[in-house]
């Protein structure tokens, strides 16, 4: 057992008993002869280790496997909330990003609306879910099916933002993402409407772009109107860039090279410093089998460009080879000191690790309609889906099938965003393997949270809800606290 963690838990348990039962109780529990006290400390340390490996596990399952009753588990969960050494251990685990999901959606109660903007894309990225690599090496991109007249209108966008203001009035912060789907900057008109509405209502916006269309001043200024511009850059060699981004499409390789993209980014940053100095600009880098050894070079490039941050994320459609995993683990560990001193923020997704539950807990299904309580995707034609899987463009009848299967409805004068969220129909289960890391972990936490509340664990004792650490109402009458 970790002495530092055990000592911290013992100290906090003594404080908690003193607060709940009076100052006379402060010294008693620290007597090493008190077996019940030691059992609580040892049990809580064991729970911390368990949750570090499997943070999605419901309380009833943990209690059964560790031989605890609900009172014991509630007390241990409250100790975890209140003990920095315990929470630090969870945050530092390979599943630390799971706690970020909990923080954003269950503690801060954030709601996210993702506009999939764009009907085209200059790229044909090999790892893009919208791209099919044909047997002859050529690449086909899937597009949204539908008439131009069916696209989401400025009136419908205005209605969405009115509903978002209503959501914020209830104390729930809203974040808007402009993404794809396809390349957002291929539809600057729709982007301008979204950004205008967001600015008018003080709602945050993040833009995700491949950066290839940042070659005009007008589109760069439009991008800078968002508060955060994340530019995809996953290849650092010119020849490799062409192959990964375009395959054997020689015309595109010639028009949109790596130097072209880097020039776009440099121009964007120069104009940002003059026009919108508060706008953050960063790189979004997918770690591939072809580029994983280039992580240090990506960081140096980010520093040379002068971006604010670089995010390293996995290609969630395919796990890494063992050699790649070993290199990633070593490299990320060796970069800790560099991260502290670097002029840019350097972030590694927990799902880059093979120990992350995204890779270790892929069996199972989620209930997509439940995710609509936390986020919603809106396609260029105004169709709303709670999952990526129902919002991406897919060619032909497959799109029609998925659109109906995982759609909560279409925005219209008679159906607003809140109408769709409030009347979300039950949808077929969706396999975890079809979810990205963010959706996967959100699905797991939705299930854990529901099962814990059903078993009787109050939210005040949720081990991940650190802001409730000082709320001890549920613990004062815990019979176990009176026995130790």
Phi, psi and omega in degrees: 000142180288116184297320181299313180295315181298316179296320180294319179294319179297317179297316181291324178295319176299317178297317183297318179294321179297317180296317186282323189247356179109161186297335181294342182273354190296320186271333184303309185298338183280358175292120184297345179283349182280095186295323180297319178298312180297326180294321178296315180298311181296319179296320180293319177299321177294323178294320178301314179298321180295311182294330177298327180271327185218072186293347182274000187288128178294155183300319182298323178293315179298315181300317180295319183285334182254004177068039182246152171264178186294323178299318179296319182291320179300316180295317179296319178298319179295322177297319179299315177307317192270351186252113183301322181297327179286313181293325177296321179298319179292318181294329183273356182284166176300345180255023181301330181290341175299321180292334175293322176299314179300314182300311185292315192259336184249336178261305178282345178059036181292144173243136184242130173245122182250114174272116171275100185256143176114136178247004181209171176203133178287339182271161174223052188302134183299329183265006181282135179294346180267001185248133175249126177269117182281166182297332180274004179093346178286164184232137179247135178255135178280143181235159176290136179268137179145161181280155177300325181292344181270358182293156181301135185265165178296328178294319179291322177296318177301319179296320178300316182289329174299318179292325177295322176296323177295319178298316180295328179294342178269008178088016180250113179293145182244138174238133176254134173242136173251118191208202176201161024060224178255186187288120182303322184288357173283352176227071183297332181296313179293319177303317182297321179294315180299312182295321179298316178295319181297315180297320182297332184251003177068035181258134183292146179226136171241136179250132175246121184217154174275354173080354184290336180261014175274032185265004175235151180299322182297316181287327176295318179296322178297315179299320182290347176290343173277161182277347185207121180247116181251118186252127180289128175208105186238005180223137188246353176251138184304311182295317179293324178302313180298319182292313182292320186278327190227350181063228183267018176279089187295326181296316179290322179299324180286322184283318186243078178269177179297318179299324178298314180295315181297325176295320177300316182295317180298317178296320179299316181294320178299315182288327177301315183298334181269314190268314186221071186299343180275351180286128177274140177233129181216174178253142177245108189247120175275122179279121183242167174300332182278342188234002190297333179281355181265007183306312178301323179292322177300319180295317178296321178296317179300319179292318180295321179290327181090024177287169183276331184199167171220128179256127174257123183229160182274161165277099191284002176272350185208129176288164181271155173293159181301319180298320179296316180300316180297318180295316180299315181299315181293315184295314180297321177297318182289342183270001184302315180291323178297321180299323182292328186260347187291152178281350179242153173284131182242117186235132177245123177296138179301333182287002169287343181269139178292343178276350180292141186296344175302325180264334185267352183227054184272346179278139178126179183225154174250167177252095192306321185297336179290335180289343179293346176289344187238337184198161177207140176257138179239120182280170179300342179257013174084007176282140185246133179222144178279355183225150175309317188304330181266000185246339179293148174285139175221142188290147167068211187293335179301321180295315180301318181295310181294321181300321179282324186292319185240033179254139176265359181129173180247139176296139180200173177301337182259359183216109183267178177301313180295327175299315182293316179296317184287341182238032182299121180285154173297141183238158177301148176303147180238126183298141178306325184295348178262004180258150172280171184304317181298311180294321180300310182291325176296318178298318179295319181289324175302315180294314180299314182298315180297317182290325177293317179295321180294329181278348177106007176282115181289152180301331179297341181251006180301127187296338183264353185268072185301327179298342180266013185302325183271359177274102187248016181304317183289338186270334185305323183260010179293118184299331181296321181297331181279346182263346184266000000 
